[in-house]
Amino acid sequence: MRILVIEDESDLATAIRDALDAASFAVDLAVDGEDGLHWALGVDYDAIVLDLMLPRLDGWSVLERVREIKQT
């Protein structure tokens, strides 16, 4: 299972990634909304862990754009 973590707080992002990695998930990490959107649209993820308060593009906007593009 492949998971994208979009989180700008490095300690929290690392903790989430390490926990998911220890549970044998493949994990990619994005540190802002624009990078997260790029990853979310470019790779077929099984799940996305999305922070709402992100720099460059907030989590709600990331979610809205992914839904718009992936549903077509």
All heavy atoms as TSV, in Angstrom:
chain	resi	resn	atom	element	x	y	z
A	1	MET	N	N	0.854	-1.168	0.000
A	1	MET	CA	C	0.000	0.000	0.000
A	1	MET	C	C	0.899	1.230	0.000
A	1	MET	O	O	1.845	1.319	0.767
A	1	MET	CB	C	-0.916	-0.025	1.222
A	1	MET	CG	C	-1.862	1.142	1.278
A	1	MET	SD	S	-3.016	0.981	2.651
A	1	MET	CE	C	-4.516	0.918	1.747
A	2	ARG	N	N	0.585	2.191	-0.856
A	2	ARG	CA	C	1.390	3.402	-0.997
A	2	ARG	C	C	0.616	4.592	-0.421
A	2	ARG	O	O	-0.541	4.812	-0.784
A	2	ARG	CB	C	1.721	3.629	-2.465
A	2	ARG	CG	C	2.706	4.744	-2.684
A	2	ARG	CD	C	3.181	4.740	-4.138
A	2	ARG	NE	N	4.354	5.562	-4.253
A	2	ARG	CZ	C	5.593	5.130	-4.083
A	2	ARG	NH1	N	5.818	3.882	-3.788
A	2	ARG	NH2	N	6.610	5.950	-4.207
A	3	ILE	N	N	1.281	5.355	0.457
A	3	ILE	CA	C	0.642	6.466	1.150
A	3	ILE	C	C	1.452	7.741	0.954
A	3	ILE	O	O	2.679	7.723	1.043
A	3	ILE	CB	C	0.506	6.162	2.655
A	3	ILE	CG1	C	-0.363	4.922	2.860
A	3	ILE	CG2	C	-0.062	7.360	3.413
A	3	ILE	CD1	C	-0.466	4.451	4.285
A	4	LEU	N	N	0.758	8.841	0.711
A	4	LEU	CA	C	1.375	10.163	0.635
A	4	LEU	C	C	1.068	10.915	1.916
A	4	LEU	O	O	-0.090	11.014	2.325
A	4	LEU	CB	C	0.827	10.939	-0.564
A	4	LEU	CG	C	1.265	12.401	-0.680
A	4	LEU	CD1	C	2.785	12.515	-0.847
A	4	LEU	CD2	C	0.539	13.079	-1.840
A	5	VAL	N	N	2.099	11.438	2.557
A	5	VAL	CA	C	1.948	12.274	3.745
A	5	VAL	C	C	2.293	13.701	3.336
A	5	VAL	O	O	3.398	13.963	2.850
A	5	VAL	CB	C	2.868	11.807	4.894
A	5	VAL	CG1	C	2.765	12.754	6.086
A	5	VAL	CG2	C	2.537	10.383	5.303
A	6	ILE	N	N	1.335	14.614	3.504
A	6	ILE	CA	C	1.559	16.029	3.207
A	6	ILE	C	C	1.499	16.772	4.542
A	6	ILE	O	O	0.422	17.000	5.095
A	6	ILE	CB	C	0.515	16.586	2.222
A	6	ILE	CG1	C	0.407	15.704	0.981
A	6	ILE	CG2	C	0.866	18.020	1.841
A	6	ILE	CD1	C	-0.719	16.086	0.033
A	7	GLU	N	N	2.656	17.132	5.059
A	7	GLU	CA	C	2.782	17.729	6.392
A	7	GLU	C	C	4.006	18.643	6.408
A	7	GLU	O	O	5.088	18.226	6.001
A	7	GLU	CB	C	2.922	16.631	7.447
A	7	GLU	CG	C	3.241	17.089	8.843
A	7	GLU	CD	C	2.218	18.051	9.410
A	7	GLU	OE1	O	1.040	17.675	9.555
A	7	GLU	OE2	O	2.609	19.195	9.734
A	8	ASP	N	N	3.819	19.883	6.878
A	8	ASP	CA	C	4.917	20.842	6.866
A	8	ASP	C	C	5.751	20.858	8.149
A	8	ASP	O	O	6.863	21.375	8.151
A	8	ASP	CB	C	4.401	22.246	6.563
A	8	ASP	CG	C	3.430	22.768	7.610
A	8	ASP	OD1	O	2.593	21.978	8.079
A	8	ASP	OD2	O	3.506	23.957	7.949
A	9	GLU	N	N	5.265	20.298	9.227
A	9	GLU	CA	C	6.042	20.236	10.467
A	9	GLU	C	C	6.945	19.008	10.396
A	9	GLU	O	O	6.473	17.872	10.445
A	9	GLU	CB	C	5.119	20.178	11.677
A	9	GLU	CG	C	4.328	21.462	11.872
A	9	GLU	CD	C	3.497	21.432	13.136
A	9	GLU	OE1	O	3.941	20.831	14.134
A	9	GLU	OE2	O	2.400	21.999	13.094
A	10	SER	N	N	8.237	19.242	10.307
A	10	SER	CA	C	9.173	18.154	10.000
A	10	SER	C	C	9.184	17.044	11.041
A	10	SER	O	O	9.265	15.867	10.681
A	10	SER	CB	C	10.582	18.702	9.795
A	10	SER	OG	O	11.051	19.331	10.967
A	11	ASP	N	N	9.104	17.380	12.338
A	11	ASP	CA	C	9.109	16.331	13.365
A	11	ASP	C	C	7.879	15.438	13.258
A	11	ASP	O	O	7.979	14.211	13.357
A	11	ASP	CB	C	9.193	16.934	14.765
A	11	ASP	CG	C	10.543	17.562	15.064
A	11	ASP	OD1	O	11.524	17.227	14.357
A	11	ASP	OD2	O	10.628	18.384	15.994
A	12	LEU	N	N	6.724	16.048	13.055
A	12	LEU	CA	C	5.490	15.280	12.915
A	12	LEU	C	C	5.506	14.455	11.627
A	12	LEU	O	O	5.128	13.277	11.630
A	12	LEU	CB	C	4.276	16.213	12.936
A	12	LEU	CG	C	2.905	15.562	12.807
A	12	LEU	CD1	C	2.685	14.500	13.883
A	12	LEU	CD2	C	1.819	16.622	12.875
A	13	ALA	N	N	5.950	15.048	10.533
A	13	ALA	CA	C	6.023	14.331	9.264
A	13	ALA	C	C	6.943	13.120	9.376
A	13	ALA	O	O	6.608	12.030	8.892
A	13	ALA	CB	C	6.507	15.268	8.166
A	14	THR	N	N	8.071	13.307	10.025
A	14	THR	CA	C	9.017	12.197	10.200
A	14	THR	C	C	8.419	11.099	11.065
A	14	THR	O	O	8.570	9.908	10.761
A	14	THR	CB	C	10.331	12.714	10.822
A	14	THR	OG1	O	10.895	13.698	9.936
A	14	THR	CG2	C	11.321	11.595	11.032
A	15	ALA	N	N	7.727	11.475	12.133
A	15	ALA	CA	C	7.109	10.482	13.018
A	15	ALA	C	C	6.038	9.677	12.280
A	15	ALA	O	O	5.964	8.440	12.411
A	15	ALA	CB	C	6.511	11.156	14.240
A	16	ILE	N	N	5.217	10.353	11.493
A	16	ILE	CA	C	4.173	9.661	10.724
A	16	ILE	C	C	4.808	8.739	9.689
A	16	ILE	O	O	4.423	7.578	9.560
A	16	ILE	CB	C	3.230	10.674	10.046
A	16	ILE	CG1	C	2.436	11.450	11.096
A	16	ILE	CG2	C	2.285	9.968	9.068
A	16	ILE	CD1	C	1.675	12.633	10.527
A	17	ARG	N	N	5.791	9.260	8.972
A	17	ARG	CA	C	6.466	8.440	7.960
A	17	ARG	C	C	7.125	7.207	8.580
A	17	ARG	O	O	6.985	6.101	8.069
A	17	ARG	CB	C	7.520	9.258	7.224
A	17	ARG	CG	C	8.177	8.465	6.090
A	17	ARG	CD	C	9.404	9.099	5.555
A	17	ARG	NE	N	10.369	9.220	6.634
A	17	ARG	CZ	C	11.293	10.170	6.692
A	17	ARG	NH1	N	11.385	11.069	5.749
A	17	ARG	NH2	N	12.137	10.221	7.710
A	18	ASP	N	N	7.816	7.399	9.693
A	18	ASP	CA	C	8.500	6.281	10.349
A	18	ASP	C	C	7.513	5.221	10.835
A	18	ASP	O	O	7.764	4.016	10.703
A	18	ASP	CB	C	9.362	6.781	11.507
A	18	ASP	CG	C	10.565	7.572	11.038
A	18	ASP	OD1	O	10.866	7.569	9.818
A	18	ASP	OD2	O	11.204	8.225	11.894
A	19	ALA	N	N	6.377	5.665	11.400
A	19	ALA	CA	C	5.371	4.717	11.880
A	19	ALA	C	C	4.759	3.930	10.723
A	19	ALA	O	O	4.584	2.707	10.817
A	19	ALA	CB	C	4.279	5.450	12.650
A	20	LEU	N	N	4.453	4.605	9.641
A	20	LEU	CA	C	3.886	3.915	8.477
A	20	LEU	C	C	4.913	3.002	7.825
A	20	LEU	O	O	4.592	1.887	7.402
A	20	LEU	CB	C	3.354	4.931	7.468
A	20	LEU	CG	C	2.110	5.704	7.899
A	20	LEU	CD1	C	1.833	6.851	6.939
A	20	LEU	CD2	C	0.915	4.784	8.010
A	21	ASP	N	N	6.143	3.463	7.771
A	21	ASP	CA	C	7.224	2.645	7.217
A	21	ASP	C	C	7.434	1.381	8.054
A	21	ASP	O	O	7.620	0.290	7.507
A	21	ASP	CB	C	8.497	3.480	7.150
A	21	ASP	CG	C	9.561	2.842	6.291
A	21	ASP	OD1	O	9.230	2.339	5.211
A	21	ASP	OD2	O	10.740	2.861	6.713
A	22	ALA	N	N	7.367	1.507	9.368
A	22	ALA	CA	C	7.521	0.353	10.260
A	22	ALA	C	C	6.384	-0.650	10.083
A	22	ALA	O	O	6.556	-1.844	10.328
A	22	ALA	CB	C	7.582	0.815	11.714
A	23	ALA	N	N	5.226	-0.162	9.629
A	23	ALA	CA	C	4.081	-1.038	9.372
A	23	ALA	C	C	4.088	-1.555	7.929
A	23	ALA	O	O	3.077	-2.061	7.438
A	23	ALA	CB	C	2.788	-0.296	9.663
A	24	SER	N	N	5.217	-1.389	7.247
A	24	SER	CA	C	5.440	-1.913	5.889
A	24	SER	C	C	4.664	-1.202	4.791
A	24	SER	O	O	4.362	-1.796	3.756
A	24	SER	CB	C	5.160	-3.418	5.837
A	24	SER	OG	O	6.023	-4.093	6.715
A	25	PHE	N	N	4.342	0.080	5.002
A	25	PHE	CA	C	3.736	0.878	3.950
A	25	PHE	C	C	4.831	1.595	3.178
A	25	PHE	O	O	5.856	1.965	3.740
A	25	PHE	CB	C	2.779	1.929	4.529
A	25	PHE	CG	C	1.548	1.350	5.151
A	25	PHE	CD1	C	1.432	1.260	6.529
A	25	PHE	CD2	C	0.500	0.899	4.372
A	25	PHE	CE1	C	0.303	0.728	7.120
A	25	PHE	CE2	C	-0.645	0.360	4.957
A	25	PHE	CZ	C	-0.739	0.274	6.333
A	26	ALA	N	N	4.617	1.813	1.893
A	26	ALA	CA	C	5.497	2.665	1.092
A	26	ALA	C	C	5.010	4.096	1.293
A	26	ALA	O	O	3.824	4.382	1.103
A	26	ALA	CB	C	5.424	2.283	-0.369
A	27	VAL	N	N	5.901	4.988	1.701
A	27	VAL	CA	C	5.498	6.342	2.086
A	27	VAL	C	C	6.301	7.385	1.314
A	27	VAL	O	O	7.525	7.318	1.246
A	27	VAL	CB	C	5.708	6.572	3.602
A	27	VAL	CG1	C	5.250	7.972	4.004
A	27	VAL	CG2	C	4.978	5.523	4.408
A	28	ASP	N	N	5.582	8.358	0.748
A	28	ASP	CA	C	6.201	9.540	0.167
A	28	ASP	C	C	5.813	10.722	1.045
A	28	ASP	O	O	4.728	10.750	1.631
A	28	ASP	CB	C	5.717	9.773	-1.262
A	28	ASP	CG	C	6.214	8.704	-2.220
A	28	ASP	OD1	O	7.384	8.282	-2.078
A	28	ASP	OD2	O	5.442	8.300	-3.106
A	29	LEU	N	N	6.685	11.718	1.110
A	29	LEU	CA	C	6.475	12.860	1.990
A	29	LEU	C	C	6.576	14.158	1.205
A	29	LEU	O	O	7.541	14.365	0.470
A	29	LEU	CB	C	7.518	12.837	3.112
A	29	LEU	CG	C	7.462	13.940	4.143
A	29	LEU	CD1	C	6.132	13.909	4.895
A	29	LEU	CD2	C	8.624	13.794	5.116
A	30	ALA	N	N	5.570	15.016	1.341
A	30	ALA	CA	C	5.586	16.357	0.756
A	30	ALA	C	C	5.481	17.361	1.903
A	30	ALA	O	O	4.766	17.130	2.871
A	30	ALA	CB	C	4.421	16.541	-0.210
A	31	VAL	N	N	6.196	18.487	1.774
A	31	VAL	CA	C	6.271	19.433	2.885
A	31	VAL	C	C	5.452	20.703	2.680
A	31	VAL	O	O	5.437	21.579	3.551
A	31	VAL	CB	C	7.741	19.809	3.194
A	31	VAL	CG1	C	8.504	18.582	3.666
A	31	VAL	CG2	C	8.415	20.441	1.990
A	32	ASP	N	N	4.763	20.830	1.547
A	32	ASP	CA	C	3.847	21.956	1.351
A	32	ASP	C	C	2.746	21.540	0.386
A	32	ASP	O	O	2.810	20.473	-0.231
A	32	ASP	CB	C	4.585	23.215	0.869
A	32	ASP	CG	C	5.225	23.069	-0.491
A	32	ASP	OD1	O	4.512	22.718	-1.464
A	32	ASP	OD2	O	6.446	23.307	-0.611
A	33	GLY	N	N	1.731	22.378	0.279
A	33	GLY	CA	C	0.566	22.028	-0.518
A	33	GLY	C	C	0.835	21.868	-2.002
A	33	GLY	O	O	0.271	20.979	-2.647
A	34	GLU	N	N	1.687	22.711	-2.565
A	34	GLU	CA	C	1.972	22.602	-3.993
A	34	GLU	C	C	2.709	21.310	-4.317
A	34	GLU	O	O	2.378	20.634	-5.290
A	34	GLU	CB	C	2.759	23.819	-4.476
A	34	GLU	CG	C	1.902	25.068	-4.577
A	34	GLU	CD	C	2.653	26.251	-5.158
A	34	GLU	OE1	O	3.815	26.100	-5.596
A	34	GLU	OE2	O	2.064	27.342	-5.184
A	35	ASP	N	N	3.714	20.970	-3.509
A	35	ASP	CA	C	4.415	19.702	-3.728
A	35	ASP	C	C	3.479	18.517	-3.508
A	35	ASP	O	O	3.521	17.540	-4.252
A	35	ASP	CB	C	5.626	19.584	-2.807
A	35	ASP	CG	C	6.766	20.492	-3.217
A	35	ASP	OD1	O	6.783	20.942	-4.382
A	35	ASP	OD2	O	7.644	20.759	-2.376
A	36	GLY	N	N	2.646	18.618	-2.483
A	36	GLY	CA	C	1.691	17.554	-2.206
A	36	GLY	C	C	0.723	17.344	-3.360
A	36	GLY	O	O	0.425	16.206	-3.732
A	37	LEU	N	N	0.234	18.434	-3.927
A	37	LEU	CA	C	-0.668	18.339	-5.067
A	37	LEU	C	C	0.037	17.682	-6.244
A	37	LEU	O	O	-0.526	16.798	-6.907
A	37	LEU	CB	C	-1.193	19.722	-5.455
A	37	LEU	CG	C	-2.138	19.768	-6.649
A	37	LEU	CD1	C	-3.397	18.954	-6.378
A	37	LEU	CD2	C	-2.484	21.211	-6.990
A	38	HIS	N	N	1.272	18.079	-6.500
A	38	HIS	CA	C	2.052	17.484	-7.589
A	38	HIS	C	C	2.189	15.979	-7.396
A	38	HIS	O	O	1.960	15.202	-8.328
A	38	HIS	CB	C	3.432	18.150	-7.650
A	38	HIS	CG	C	4.361	17.513	-8.620
A	38	HIS	ND1	N	4.280	17.738	-9.971
A	38	HIS	CD2	C	5.383	16.647	-8.439
A	38	HIS	CE1	C	5.219	17.027	-10.588
A	38	HIS	NE2	N	5.908	16.368	-9.673
A	39	TRP	N	N	2.559	15.541	-6.191
A	39	TRP	CA	C	2.700	14.105	-5.901
A	39	TRP	C	C	1.351	13.402	-6.030
A	39	TRP	O	O	1.263	12.318	-6.602
A	39	TRP	CB	C	3.253	13.896	-4.496
A	39	TRP	CG	C	4.728	14.040	-4.395
A	39	TRP	CD1	C	5.414	15.144	-3.979
A	39	TRP	CD2	C	5.712	13.063	-4.704
A	39	TRP	NE1	N	6.762	14.901	-4.018
A	39	TRP	CE2	C	6.965	13.618	-4.452
A	39	TRP	CE3	C	5.643	11.756	-5.163
A	39	TRP	CZ2	C	8.148	12.921	-4.651
A	39	TRP	CZ3	C	6.821	11.055	-5.358
A	39	TRP	CH2	C	8.055	11.644	-5.103
A	40	ALA	N	N	0.297	13.997	-5.466
A	40	ALA	CA	C	-1.025	13.356	-5.459
A	40	ALA	C	C	-1.562	13.141	-6.866
A	40	ALA	O	O	-2.250	12.149	-7.128
A	40	ALA	CB	C	-2.008	14.195	-4.642
A	41	LEU	N	N	-1.242	14.050	-7.774
A	41	LEU	CA	C	-1.728	13.913	-9.141
A	41	LEU	C	C	-0.823	13.044	-10.000
A	41	LEU	O	O	-1.266	12.478	-11.002
A	41	LEU	CB	C	-1.870	15.306	-9.782
A	41	LEU	CG	C	-2.921	16.210	-9.145
A	41	LEU	CD1	C	-2.900	17.578	-9.818
A	41	LEU	CD2	C	-4.303	15.588	-9.194
A	42	GLY	N	N	0.426	12.909	-9.601
A	42	GLY	CA	C	1.380	12.176	-10.416
A	42	GLY	C	C	1.535	10.705	-10.075
A	42	GLY	O	O	2.066	9.932	-10.860
A	43	VAL	N	N	1.085	10.314	-8.900
A	43	VAL	CA	C	1.243	8.929	-8.438
A	43	VAL	C	C	-0.115	8.424	-7.967
A	43	VAL	O	O	-0.900	9.174	-7.399
A	43	VAL	CB	C	2.269	8.863	-7.277
A	43	VAL	CG1	C	2.412	7.451	-6.757
A	43	VAL	CG2	C	3.624	9.423	-7.716
A	44	ASP	N	N	-0.381	7.154	-8.182
A	44	ASP	CA	C	-1.649	6.558	-7.751
A	44	ASP	C	C	-1.504	6.060	-6.308
A	44	ASP	O	O	-0.983	4.966	-6.083
A	44	ASP	CB	C	-2.028	5.419	-8.689
A	44	ASP	CG	C	-3.424	4.902	-8.443
A	44	ASP	OD1	O	-4.252	5.660	-7.906
A	44	ASP	OD2	O	-3.688	3.740	-8.784
A	45	TYR	N	N	-1.940	6.869	-5.341
A	45	TYR	CA	C	-1.829	6.525	-3.917
A	45	TYR	C	C	-3.075	5.803	-3.436
A	45	TYR	O	O	-4.185	6.073	-3.898
A	45	TYR	CB	C	-1.614	7.787	-3.073
A	45	TYR	CG	C	-0.257	8.382	-3.266
A	45	TYR	CD1	C	-0.070	9.481	-4.089
A	45	TYR	CD2	C	0.858	7.836	-2.639
A	45	TYR	CE1	C	1.194	10.019	-4.284
A	45	TYR	CE2	C	2.124	8.362	-2.835
A	45	TYR	CZ	C	2.275	9.454	-3.656
A	45	TYR	OH	O	3.526	9.969	-3.854
A	46	ASP	N	N	-2.874	4.919	-2.461
A	46	ASP	CA	C	-3.992	4.247	-1.811
A	46	ASP	C	C	-4.615	5.130	-0.738
A	46	ASP	O	O	-5.805	5.000	-0.439
A	46	ASP	CB	C	-3.509	2.937	-1.183
A	46	ASP	CG	C	-3.013	1.971	-2.239
A	46	ASP	OD1	O	-3.827	1.560	-3.080
A	46	ASP	OD2	O	-1.806	1.657	-2.244
A	47	ALA	N	N	-3.807	6.016	-0.148
A	47	ALA	CA	C	-4.301	6.924	0.891
A	47	ALA	C	C	-3.400	8.153	0.941
A	47	ALA	O	O	-2.221	8.099	0.570
A	47	ALA	CB	C	-4.307	6.246	2.252
A	48	ILE	N	N	-3.976	9.267	1.404
A	48	ILE	CA	C	-3.222	10.501	1.597
A	48	ILE	C	C	-3.503	11.006	3.000
A	48	ILE	O	O	-4.670	11.145	3.394
A	48	ILE	CB	C	-3.614	11.575	0.566
A	48	ILE	CG1	C	-3.285	11.089	-0.853
A	48	ILE	CG2	C	-2.907	12.890	0.862
A	48	ILE	CD1	C	-3.750	12.023	-1.956
A	49	VAL	N	N	-2.441	11.271	3.758
A	49	VAL	CA	C	-2.551	11.906	5.069
A	49	VAL	C	C	-2.277	13.385	4.819
A	49	VAL	O	O	-1.165	13.763	4.437
A	49	VAL	CB	C	-1.533	11.315	6.069
A	49	VAL	CG1	C	-1.627	12.030	7.406
A	49	VAL	CG2	C	-1.748	9.821	6.226
A	50	LEU	N	N	-3.297	14.220	5.009
A	50	LEU	CA	C	-3.244	15.609	4.561
A	50	LEU	C	C	-3.436	16.587	5.706
A	50	LEU	O	O	-4.494	16.614	6.339
A	50	LEU	CB	C	-4.330	15.825	3.498
A	50	LEU	CG	C	-4.514	17.213	2.920
A	50	LEU	CD1	C	-3.239	17.685	2.222
A	50	LEU	CD2	C	-5.679	17.210	1.945
A	51	ASP	N	N	-2.421	17.406	5.954
A	51	ASP	CA	C	-2.527	18.515	6.905
A	51	ASP	C	C	-3.358	19.608	6.236
A	51	ASP	O	O	-3.268	19.806	5.021
A	51	ASP	CB	C	-1.116	19.026	7.223
A	51	ASP	CG	C	-1.094	20.143	8.254
A	51	ASP	OD1	O	-2.136	20.396	8.892
A	51	ASP	OD2	O	-0.032	20.754	8.422
A	52	LEU	N	N	-4.172	20.309	6.993
A	52	LEU	CA	C	-5.007	21.355	6.404
A	52	LEU	C	C	-4.311	22.705	6.334
A	52	LEU	O	O	-4.552	23.488	5.417
A	52	LEU	CB	C	-6.321	21.482	7.183
A	52	LEU	CG	C	-7.207	20.243	7.133
A	52	LEU	CD1	C	-8.464	20.456	7.956
A	52	LEU	CD2	C	-7.550	19.872	5.703
A	53	MET	N	N	-3.450	22.988	7.290
A	53	MET	CA	C	-2.768	24.286	7.330
A	53	MET	C	C	-1.347	24.119	6.794
A	53	MET	O	O	-0.413	23.861	7.537
A	53	MET	CB	C	-2.770	24.838	8.752
A	53	MET	CG	C	-4.174	25.107	9.263
A	53	MET	SD	S	-4.229	25.739	10.944
A	53	MET	CE	C	-3.405	27.296	10.741
A	54	LEU	N	N	-1.221	24.279	5.479
A	54	LEU	CA	C	0.043	24.085	4.784
A	54	LEU	C	C	0.497	25.378	4.123
A	54	LEU	O	O	-0.335	26.195	3.730
A	54	LEU	CB	C	-0.119	23.025	3.685
A	54	LEU	CG	C	-0.431	21.611	4.111
A	54	LEU	CD1	C	-0.912	20.790	2.920
A	54	LEU	CD2	C	0.819	20.974	4.711
A	55	PRO	N	N	1.801	25.547	3.951
A	55	PRO	CA	C	2.282	26.693	3.178
A	55	PRO	C	C	2.057	26.472	1.683
A	55	PRO	O	O	1.920	25.338	1.226
A	55	PRO	CB	C	3.777	26.741	3.507
A	55	PRO	CG	C	4.139	25.383	3.964
A	55	PRO	CD	C	2.885	24.795	4.554
A	56	ARG	N	N	2.006	27.555	0.938
A	56	ARG	CA	C	1.907	27.605	-0.518
A	56	ARG	C	C	0.555	27.192	-1.078
A	56	ARG	O	O	0.133	27.719	-2.094
A	56	ARG	CB	C	3.032	26.807	-1.172
A	56	ARG	CG	C	4.402	27.380	-0.836
A	56	ARG	CD	C	5.541	26.604	-1.392
A	56	ARG	NE	N	5.508	26.624	-2.855
A	56	ARG	CZ	C	6.254	25.832	-3.582
A	56	ARG	NH1	N	7.072	24.969	-3.032
A	56	ARG	NH2	N	6.187	25.893	-4.886
A	57	LEU	N	N	-0.138	26.250	-0.452
A	57	LEU	CA	C	-1.478	25.834	-0.866
A	57	LEU	C	C	-2.072	25.049	0.297
A	57	LEU	O	O	-1.497	24.045	0.714
A	57	LEU	CB	C	-1.403	24.968	-2.128
A	57	LEU	CG	C	-2.708	24.561	-2.800
A	57	LEU	CD1	C	-3.449	25.788	-3.326
A	57	LEU	CD2	C	-2.445	23.596	-3.942
A	58	ASP	N	N	-3.201	25.525	0.839
A	58	ASP	CA	C	-3.757	24.860	2.024
A	58	ASP	C	C	-4.337	23.492	1.673
A	58	ASP	O	O	-4.602	23.180	0.516
A	58	ASP	CB	C	-4.813	25.743	2.696
A	58	ASP	CG	C	-6.053	25.914	1.841
A	58	ASP	OD1	O	-6.925	25.034	1.893
A	58	ASP	OD2	O	-6.135	26.944	1.121
A	59	GLY	N	N	-4.513	22.671	2.698
A	59	GLY	CA	C	-4.973	21.304	2.514
A	59	GLY	C	C	-6.348	21.197	1.871
A	59	GLY	O	O	-6.603	20.279	1.089
A	60	TRP	N	N	-7.254	22.126	2.203
A	60	TRP	CA	C	-8.589	22.091	1.594
A	60	TRP	C	C	-8.489	22.287	0.087
A	60	TRP	O	O	-9.205	21.628	-0.683
A	60	TRP	CB	C	-9.494	23.166	2.200
A	60	TRP	CG	C	-9.886	22.887	3.610
A	60	TRP	CD1	C	-9.526	23.599	4.721
A	60	TRP	CD2	C	-10.704	21.809	4.088
A	60	TRP	NE1	N	-10.069	23.031	5.838
A	60	TRP	CE2	C	-10.801	21.933	5.486
A	60	TRP	CE3	C	-11.353	20.753	3.465
A	60	TRP	CZ2	C	-11.522	21.040	6.272
A	60	TRP	CZ3	C	-12.075	19.865	4.246
A	60	TRP	CH2	C	-12.161	20.019	5.630
A	61	SER	N	N	-7.601	23.192	-0.358
A	61	SER	CA	C	-7.425	23.428	-1.794
A	61	SER	C	C	-6.790	22.225	-2.475
A	61	SER	O	O	-7.151	21.878	-3.603
A	61	SER	CB	C	-6.564	24.669	-2.020
A	61	SER	OG	O	-7.212	25.814	-1.511
A	62	VAL	N	N	-5.844	21.581	-1.810
A	62	VAL	CA	C	-5.246	20.357	-2.349
A	62	VAL	C	C	-6.327	19.312	-2.544
A	62	VAL	O	O	-6.446	18.704	-3.620
A	62	VAL	CB	C	-4.133	19.819	-1.424
A	62	VAL	CG1	C	-3.665	18.445	-1.883
A	62	VAL	CG2	C	-2.963	20.786	-1.339
A	63	LEU	N	N	-7.137	19.091	-1.527
A	63	LEU	CA	C	-8.211	18.102	-1.593
A	63	LEU	C	C	-9.191	18.415	-2.726
A	63	LEU	O	O	-9.557	17.533	-3.508
A	63	LEU	CB	C	-8.949	18.046	-0.259
A	63	LEU	CG	C	-10.154	17.115	-0.176
A	63	LEU	CD1	C	-9.732	15.676	-0.417
A	63	LEU	CD2	C	-10.827	17.264	1.173
A	64	GLU	N	N	-9.588	19.671	-2.827
A	64	GLU	CA	C	-10.539	20.070	-3.867
A	64	GLU	C	C	-9.970	19.825	-5.264
A	64	GLU	O	O	-10.654	19.262	-6.127
A	64	GLU	CB	C	-10.891	21.549	-3.694
A	64	GLU	CG	C	-11.882	22.068	-4.702
A	64	GLU	CD	C	-12.226	23.531	-4.491
A	64	GLU	OE1	O	-11.515	24.234	-3.744
A	64	GLU	OE2	O	-13.207	23.972	-5.098
A	65	ARG	N	N	-8.725	20.191	-5.486
A	65	ARG	CA	C	-8.120	20.014	-6.806
A	65	ARG	C	C	-7.910	18.539	-7.150
A	65	ARG	O	O	-8.130	18.132	-8.293
A	65	ARG	CB	C	-6.807	20.779	-6.889
A	65	ARG	CG	C	-7.019	22.276	-6.895
A	65	ARG	CD	C	-5.740	23.028	-7.065
A	65	ARG	NE	N	-5.962	24.446	-6.880
A	65	ARG	CZ	C	-5.001	25.347	-6.949
A	65	ARG	NH1	N	-3.752	24.976	-7.204
A	65	ARG	NH2	N	-5.274	26.616	-6.765
A	66	VAL	N	N	-7.500	17.751	-6.190
A	66	VAL	CA	C	-7.325	16.316	-6.438
A	66	VAL	C	C	-8.668	15.694	-6.804
A	66	VAL	O	O	-8.760	14.914	-7.760
A	66	VAL	CB	C	-6.691	15.604	-5.226
A	66	VAL	CG1	C	-6.787	14.089	-5.360
A	66	VAL	CG2	C	-5.240	16.033	-5.045
A	67	ARG	N	N	-9.712	16.034	-6.069
A	67	ARG	CA	C	-11.039	15.482	-6.379
A	67	ARG	C	C	-11.506	15.897	-7.762
A	67	ARG	O	O	-12.067	15.090	-8.508
A	67	ARG	CB	C	-12.055	15.927	-5.332
A	67	ARG	CG	C	-11.944	15.179	-4.039
A	67	ARG	CD	C	-12.989	15.647	-3.063
A	67	ARG	NE	N	-13.003	14.820	-1.876
A	67	ARG	CZ	C	-13.706	15.095	-0.790
A	67	ARG	NH1	N	-14.443	16.194	-0.745
A	67	ARG	NH2	N	-13.660	14.289	0.245
A	68	GLU	N	N	-11.310	17.175	-8.126
A	68	GLU	CA	C	-11.734	17.654	-9.437
A	68	GLU	C	C	-11.017	16.906	-10.563
A	68	GLU	O	O	-11.648	16.479	-11.522
A	68	GLU	CB	C	-11.423	19.156	-9.582
A	68	GLU	CG	C	-12.330	20.067	-8.822
A	68	GLU	CD	C	-11.874	21.524	-8.895
A	68	GLU	OE1	O	-10.844	21.815	-9.548
A	68	GLU	OE2	O	-12.537	22.382	-8.294
A	69	ILE	N	N	-9.730	16.756	-10.436
A	69	ILE	CA	C	-8.931	16.181	-11.509
A	69	ILE	C	C	-9.056	14.669	-11.554
A	69	ILE	O	O	-9.170	14.074	-12.632
A	69	ILE	CB	C	-7.469	16.622	-11.391
A	69	ILE	CG1	C	-7.390	18.143	-11.629
A	69	ILE	CG2	C	-6.572	15.858	-12.333
A	69	ILE	CD1	C	-6.059	18.761	-11.294
A	70	LYS	N	N	-9.064	14.001	-10.417
A	70	LYS	CA	C	-9.103	12.542	-10.389
A	70	LYS	C	C	-10.473	11.986	-10.769
A	70	LYS	O	O	-10.582	10.839	-11.165
A	70	LYS	CB	C	-8.713	12.007	-9.000
A	70	LYS	CG	C	-7.257	12.225	-8.661
A	70	LYS	CD	C	-6.407	11.153	-9.256
A	70	LYS	CE	C	-4.984	11.270	-8.751
A	70	LYS	NZ	N	-4.212	10.083	-9.007
A	71	GLN	N	N	-11.537	12.769	-10.646
A	71	GLN	CA	C	-12.876	12.269	-10.958
A	71	GLN	C	C	-13.187	12.338	-12.448
A	71	GLN	O	O	-14.175	11.787	-12.886
A	71	GLN	CB	C	-13.938	13.035	-10.177
A	71	GLN	CG	C	-13.932	12.670	-8.721
A	71	GLN	CD	C	-15.075	13.326	-7.951
A	71	GLN	OE1	O	-15.949	13.932	-8.520
A	71	GLN	NE2	N	-15.037	13.190	-6.642
A	72	THR	N	N	-12.347	12.988	-13.223
A	72	THR	CA	C	-12.627	13.079	-14.666
A	72	THR	C	C	-11.905	12.017	-15.440
A	72	THR	O	O	-11.101	11.301	-14.984
A	72	THR	CB	C	-12.213	14.461	-15.216
A	72	THR	OG1	O	-10.828	14.679	-14.957
A	72	THR	CG2	C	-13.060	15.538	-14.614
